[in-house]
Amino acid sequence: MSVLTRPLTGSTVGLSISNGKETTALGFSAPEVNRTTLRIVVALLGQGAGITFGHDWRDDGVMDSVHAFVERFYSPLNENHHPPLINLVVWPDKPRLDEADRQRLKDTLNVEEVGLPPELRNYMNDTNPILYPYLRSRALTHLRRRLTGLSNARICLGGKLSDYSGRYPGIVEEAYLAIRAGQPIFMAGLLGGATCAMINALKQINTPTDLCPEVPVARFYRERQVEQPQSENLDDLQWSSQAVWQAFATLGVDGLSDLNQLSVEENHQLFTTQSVEGAIELILTGLGRAKRR
């Protein structure tokens, strides 16, 4: 197969997928979510796209399965030979793969430690347990900005709306940053969770706190307890469920269609389909149209 026959060659897609509160009730156990992740990855790689992930190898085995597929079947067909998988690791975590393994796998996988944003670098080795939730939250936002910069589009499925460690639910913040960057976003509702809350925000049928519930770390953003120089991204210094919700509500389904090149009807199909194959087909259709545009 030549490069010309792979329509997404040169594209890098950010993949945001995890269990939501009702995912199991919708018929997707944790192993099934992992299989769904692998099926999406296989489809994207088959079309020539690279993929970014915002977490390190997890104990659930999904990343091992993804990389095993890449090593066994993937042929880059790219004269620049960029690794098809980019894995970002958030501060203060360290990659599970040691340097020798990372070097051995460099043709198919790039692992990058993102650290803290520049204005917080003095806290890289801070062990203050009071400050840690805020620093971790800022680190997650910094990582998600890096993900957005590396990606041309974003796919969202599931996601938690509680028990997360960032300022906003992870999938919500990744989609929010993609919206602000004007990137194509694909929201498949089949796993429920935060993605369905984003869909409802697009339709303006929920509230800001339904999308971004109040979290303890929000007080650090309000009180500005950590002294720091001017941030390059002023939005990163605030916690505002209203601002995030408004970004989705202002975009609406019509605006989403302009970004992802699916029709309004096709986006509604993506919101409601319970077929993994159907969701993948719609996502690849939109990605192909967006790439041609």
C-alpha positions, 0 to 999 in steps of 0.5 A: 500500500502506498502513502497516497492510499492512506487518507490520514497520513500526516495527521495526528489524532488525540484519543480521549477514552475512559470509563464513565460512571454509567459505562458498565450499565451501557454494556461496556465492561472495563475489558470491553472499553480496552477492546474498543480503544484498540479497535479505534487505534487499529482503524486510525493507524490503518488510515495512516494517522498517528495517535497521542495519549495523555497517560503512561502505561496503565496496569489494565493492559490496554497500552500494552495491547496497543503497542503490541499491535503496532510492533507486529502489524504497523508499517509506517510508510512515511519517509520521515518515519515519525513514531505512530504513538506519542505518550505524554506523562504528567508531573510528577509521574515517571514513565513505566518504561525505562530509558533502555526500553524507550530507546528500543521502541523509539521507531514506534513510540515516543514517551515524553515527560511534560513536567510543570508549566514554565512559571511553576518550574521552581516547584518541580521537586516540591513535596508540600502535600498542601500545594500538591493538588494545585500543582498536579492540576496545573501539570495536567492542564500543561500536559493537555495543552501539549497534547492539543499542540501535537494533535490535528483532531480529537476523539472523545468517548466516556470519561469521569465526572468525579474523582479526577485530579485536574481542575476539570474532568480530563476529557472535558478539558481536552475537548475544551482546549481542542475547541479553543484551537479550532480542531475537529472534535468527535464525540461518541456517546456510546460509553456515556460519562463526561462525553455525554455531558459535553454533548448536552452542553452543546445542546444547552440542556444541562448546567455548568456544574453538570459539566465541571462539578465544583472540586476542592482544588478550585479554591487554589485558583480563586485564592492564588496561593502560589506566587508565580510570574505572568502565565503564557496562558492566562486561562490556565490560572482560573477555574470557571465551570461557566467559561468551559460550559459556555465554550461548548454551548456557543459552539453548538452542534452546528459549530461542531459540524463545521469543525469535524465536517460531519453533518448535523445529522451524522453528529447526532448519529455519533452521539447516539449510536451504540455500535463501535463499528458505526462510531468508527465509520463516522469518525473516519468519515469526518477525519477524511473530510477534514483532512481534505479540507 
